[in-house]
Structure formats: C-alpha cells, structure tokens
Amino acid sequence: MAVQEIWDYLSTAASTADYTATELTVHPQRTLGERGEKNQVVHLGDDDSDEIVTLNSQSVFHVDLEWGVLSETDAGTIFDFYNDTGKGNGMARSFRWINYAETAQHTYTVRFASVVPRTARPASIFEVPRIKLKIIGRGT
C-alpha cells in the first residue's frame, strides 16, 4: 500500500487563501485526526436496502488540532487568526496552514470549522484544547 496524504486527493490547481500575508505556523502538539468525507446521501429502503447518491466525488477534508501548553504569544497568534476580520474572521475567511504531520509538510488553504477556545493557567501557560480546520485546497 502506498503512503497517501490529503494532498494526493485534492485538485492539482492551487487554491488562493483570502489572507496570504503569513501562514498559521504554531505547531500543534497533537493532530487528533484527519477525516475525508464524501458529499453523499444515503437513502434507506423499508427492506434495509440502500441507495447512495454521490453529489460530488471530490473528498472534503477536516483536521483536528490541539495545543496543550502554549506561550501567551503562540496562544495569541491562534486567537488572532480566528478573531481578526482580516485573517480568519471566525469561520468566514481562508488562510494558509502547513500540515507538519505529513512527511512533505504541504501548505494548504484552510478555514476554521469550529470556534477557537483558549484557556489560561497560572504562570502564563495557555491552552487551545481543540480546533477543527476545513481544508479548502492546495495552498499557493
């Protein structure tokens, strides 16, 4: 079996992010999962048969990331990417992100697919427990 990455399933055309000045470069301490989903509808029959309607054969990918211990600066960078209207603007705008979990460390165009929670502990230790990114395409 070949080694496959998300990159291998995306269109070869590059996707330009809304915010291109810099990438989200804070390395996650855990990559909790990569999910590829198909836009399909399953119709179940009374006899337990099923019919699958494929609306689009292109896979849609999400990644879950977690940072357990962050400096105030790194936590602020992630928080800023989500809240700044010129960057992520919540889930509205796309930006570039490097997937350090991949061997080739590809750059993707992504957007937030969840809110970004941030907690602070004594001694200026910050945590971003879990966020979800939706991969839009190959980054430029």
N, C-alpha and C positions, 0 to 999 in steps of 0.2 A: 504494500500500500504506500502511496506517495504521501509526502508531507504536504498538507494543504493549509493555506491561510485564508482569511477573509478576502485578502487582496485578489486571490485567484478566482473569485466568484463575482467580482464587480466588473462593470463595463471598463474597457481599456481607456475610454475618454476620461480625462481628468475633470473633477468637479471643483469649481472655484468657490471658496468659502466667502460668506458675507464679510467676515473680519479676517484680514490677511496679514496684519502687521506682525504677528507672532503666533506661535503655537502654544497650546496649553502644555507646558513642559514639566509640570510637577509629577515625578514618577509615582505611580500608585504603589502602595505597599502590598496590595493584593488585587489580582484580577480574579473576580469571583465567577465570571462566566462569560462566554461568548455564545450568542444564540443566533442562529439563522432561521428565519421564518419565511414561509411562502404565503402569498396572498391567495388563499384558497377558502372555499366554502364547502362544508360537508353537509349533504342532505341525507338524513337517515330515513329509511323506509320502515313501514309497520312490521315488515318481516326481518328487521335488523340488517337489511342490506344497506349499502351506502353508495352515494354518487358524489364524487369530488369534482368541483368546478374550479379550475385554475384561472384566476383573474389576471395574474401576471406571473410569469415563470422566473423572474428575477428574485433572488433572495433578498430579504431585508434583515440587516444585522444589528444587534444591540450588544453592548459590552457593559458589565457591571464592574465598578472600580471602588476601592476602599483605601482610605488613609487613616491609620490608627494613631499615629504620632506625627504631628507636624509642627513646624515653627510657625509663629504668628505670620511671618512673611508668606510662606507657602500656602497656609490656610487662607490668607487674604487674597492671594493670586487666584485660587479656585473660586472663592466667593465673588471676586471681582469679575471673573469670566462669566459667571451666571447673572449677576445683577447689573453690570454696566450695559446701558442701552446700545452702546456702540460695539459691544463684543457679543456675548450670547443673548442678552436681553431676555433672560429666562430661557424659555424653550423656543423663542422666535427666530433666532439667527444662528447661522452656522459658523464654525471656526475650524482651524486645523489642530489635529491631535496626532501624536506619534504613539503607535502601539509598541511599547517596549517589550511586551510579552512575545512578540513574533521574532523569529530569527533575523529577518531582514529589517525589522523595525520600520515598517512603512508609515508614511504620513497619510492620514485620512481626513476628509471633510466630514465633520460631525456636528451634531447639535445635542443639547441636553434633552433627555427624555424623562427626566424626573426633577424634582426640586433638589436643591443643594443644602442639606442641613450642615450646620457647623456647631461644634461644642468646644468650650474652653475649660481647661482644668487648671488647678494651681500651677504656678511656675511657668506660665505662658506656654502650656502644652495644648495644642489644638487637635481636633479630630474631625474628619469628614467621613462619617461612617459608611455611607454607600450612595453612589450616584449611578445613574444609567445614562449612557450615551447612545444615540442612534447614528449609525454610520450612513452617511449620505452617498459617499463615493470615494474614489481615489483622490487624494489631495494634490494640489499643484505645487 
